[in-house]
Amino acid sequence: MPLIKQERTPQHVVPDGVSKHWSPSQVVARSAAGAYGSAAAVMGLQRNAFILSTSLPYADKFRLHWRLGQVPQLWRTPQPASADLNLDQRRWTVPRQSRNAFKACALALVPQQGPTAYIEGRAPLGEHATALPRPTRPRLIWTRGLHNSNAIFKLWAAEVLERGSTLVISQHVRLYGVGRWSFGEDHEIAISDRYLSWSWEDASQPTVKAVGQLKSRLVSTRVPANPSSVQRGFCMMTVWLVRERKVAG
């Protein structure tokens, strides 16, 4: 029996870099930003650079668009609609001829453990990605994390990259560049044309460029007036991530 967790996510649109917990003033500001974004998208050209979810402050993002010679865009990040599990659509197998036992097992589990967004919801997912008012041949795509977390973005990006667009990914995980081995780091460098690291370089990876950490001004960087008065202690930070909206559990 497939072990599949189905998460009912509300079908809404979250503007780039916006928290879901808004104050009244933020609601007004984000609504205005959304209206501008819709108007700017109409004026955008099909070859414009597509910049989304980079952690750049809005002012810096606007400057970057102007320097690229295009109308500043405020793209949004839609989430795919929920899809119900249908076992009849999972009665297929992946051809496997590998002598590696682990790889053979992983391939056998794909029909059972695959996210519902990509199996039961594949058709509406494709329709949603095609209907978005986005460039069809952007000269480049730059993102920090949507290549990991958003199914609609993945599908759209895959299609335009096959037409010759360039993919730029900026680092978003602390372990990268310092850990002895990281599958995520290797994967992101392999799929990108340019990888913007926080400060490190790798002689074996010429596409990695040491740029520095990009941080939105929405994140507080205030230093206490009297640091010596701050109580010392030990803090362990953990994070819980869901890379897909429908994941094996």
SVG drawing of the C-alpha trace seen along z (x, -y; Angstrom):
<svg xmlns="http://www.w3.org/2000/svg" viewBox="-9 -51 50 58">
<polyline fill="none" stroke="black" stroke-width="0.4" points="0.0,0.0 1.5,-3.3 2.5,-5.6 1.5,-8.9 0.7,-12.0 -1.8,-14.3 -1.7,-17.9 -4.6,-20.1 -3.0,-23.4 -5.3,-26.4 -5.3,-27.4 -3.9,-30.9 -1.1,-33.0 1.7,-34.2 3.8,-37.2 7.5,-36.8 9.2,-37.2 5.9,-37.8 5.0,-36.2 1.6,-34.7 1.0,-36.6 0.3,-40.1 -0.6,-43.2 -3.2,-45.6 -0.5,-47.9 1.2,-44.9 -2.0,-43.8 -2.4,-47.3 1.2,-47.3 1.2,-43.8 -2.1,-44.5 -0.6,-47.5 2.5,-45.5 0.2,-42.8 -1.6,-45.4 1.7,-46.8 3.0,-43.3 0.0,-42.5 0.5,-45.7 4.3,-45.2 3.8,-41.6 1.7,-43.0 4.7,-45.3 7.3,-42.6 9.0,-41.1 9.3,-37.4 13.1,-37.6 13.2,-39.5 15.3,-38.0 13.0,-36.2 14.0,-37.0 11.9,-35.4 12.4,-34.4 16.0,-35.6 15.9,-37.3 16.8,-40.6 15.1,-43.6 12.5,-45.2 14.6,-48.4 17.6,-46.3 15.4,-44.1 14.0,-47.2 17.5,-48.5 18.6,-45.2 15.7,-45.2 16.5,-48.7 20.2,-47.8 19.1,-44.8 17.1,-47.3 13.6,-45.9 10.5,-47.1 10.8,-45.9 8.7,-42.8 7.0,-41.6 6.2,-38.0 4.1,-35.8 4.5,-32.2 1.3,-30.2 0.9,-26.8 -0.6,-23.8 -4.1,-22.7 -4.5,-19.6 -4.9,-16.3 -6.6,-13.2 -4.7,-9.9 -5.9,-7.5 -4.3,-4.0 -5.6,-3.1 -3.2,-5.8 -0.3,-4.1 -0.5,-0.7 2.6,-1.0 6.3,-0.4 9.5,-2.2 11.8,-0.1 14.8,0.8 17.9,2.7 20.3,1.6 22.4,4.1 22.5,1.7 20.0,3.0 19.3,-0.4 18.6,-2.0 16.3,0.9 14.4,0.5 14.1,-3.3 12.8,-2.9 10.2,-0.3 8.9,-2.7 8.4,-5.7 4.8,-4.8 3.9,-4.2 5.7,-7.1 5.5,-9.8 3.9,-13.1 0.2,-13.3 1.0,-16.7 3.1,-14.9 0.9,-11.9 -2.8,-12.5 -2.4,-16.2 0.0,-16.2 -2.6,-17.4 -3.9,-20.5 -0.3,-21.2 0.8,-21.5 -2.3,-23.7 -1.5,-26.0 2.1,-26.4 1.2,-27.1 -1.4,-29.7 0.9,-31.8 1.7,-35.3 5.4,-34.6 8.2,-35.0 8.3,-32.1 12.0,-32.6 13.6,-34.5 17.4,-35.1 17.9,-33.9 16.0,-32.6 17.3,-33.5 15.9,-31.9 17.0,-30.9 14.7,-28.0 11.8,-27.6 13.7,-24.9 13.2,-22.8 9.9,-23.9 7.4,-24.8 6.1,-22.3 4.6,-24.8 7.9,-26.7 9.8,-23.5 7.6,-22.5 7.7,-26.0 11.5,-26.4 12.2,-23.0 10.3,-23.9 11.9,-27.3 15.4,-26.0 15.0,-23.5 14.5,-26.5 17.9,-27.9 17.4,-30.0 20.0,-30.2 19.4,-29.0 21.1,-30.9 20.6,-29.6 21.8,-31.3 22.7,-29.4 20.0,-29.0 21.4,-26.3 24.2,-26.8 25.8,-23.4 26.7,-24.0 30.4,-24.7 31.5,-23.6 30.1,-20.1 32.2,-17.2 29.3,-16.0 25.9,-17.3 23.5,-15.8 21.6,-19.1 24.7,-21.1 25.9,-18.7 22.4,-18.6 21.9,-22.4 25.4,-23.0 24.8,-20.3 21.4,-21.7 22.4,-25.4 24.5,-27.4 25.7,-29.7 25.7,-29.0 26.0,-32.0 27.6,-30.9 27.7,-32.8 31.5,-33.1 33.1,-29.8 34.6,-28.6 35.4,-25.2 38.2,-24.8 36.4,-21.7 33.2,-23.6 33.8,-26.6 30.1,-27.7 30.3,-28.5 30.7,-32.2 31.4,-33.6 28.9,-36.4 28.0,-36.5 24.8,-36.0 21.8,-37.9 19.4,-38.9 16.1,-40.6 15.7,-43.7 12.5,-42.0 15.0,-40.0 16.0,-41.9 19.8,-42.5 19.5,-44.8 22.4,-44.5 21.5,-44.9 22.6,-48.3 24.5,-46.4 25.6,-43.1 27.3,-42.2 23.9,-42.2 22.5,-39.5 22.1,-36.2 24.5,-33.6 23.4,-30.1 23.2,-27.3 20.8,-27.4 20.1,-24.4 18.3,-25.3 16.4,-22.8 14.3,-23.1 11.5,-21.0 11.1,-21.1 8.7,-19.6 10.2,-19.7 7.0,-18.6 3.4,-19.3 2.6,-15.6 5.3,-13.5 5.9,-10.0 5.6,-9.6"/>
</svg>
